[in-house]
Amino acid sequence: MGTLLNIGEIKKLYPDEWVLLGDPVLDTTNKIDVVSGIPIYHSKDKKEVCYIGRDKTSAFNKITLIYTGTFSATRKITGVFNRIK
């Protein structure tokens, strides 16, 4: 099992990467922002983190995925949805 790191340390160790965190500690005011956690797996490829990291999460009660970089303002999020009949 890894070491609990604060968000600043995680961003410094894994710049511009997706990081899978075990037992994340969330900000008590908004319960959205991650304050610290135990890095389980990291990569620049989000899918790699999701697929390879999945097998490494059994020892944790909670997990979350964060990105340590910044998103560009022009990035668009799109999705394809299937109609349920």
Secondary structure, DSSP 8 states (H G I E B T S, - for coil): ----EEHHHHHHHSTT-EEEEEEEEE-TTTS-SEEEEEEEEEES-HHHHHHHHGGG-TT-S-EEEEE-S---TT-----------
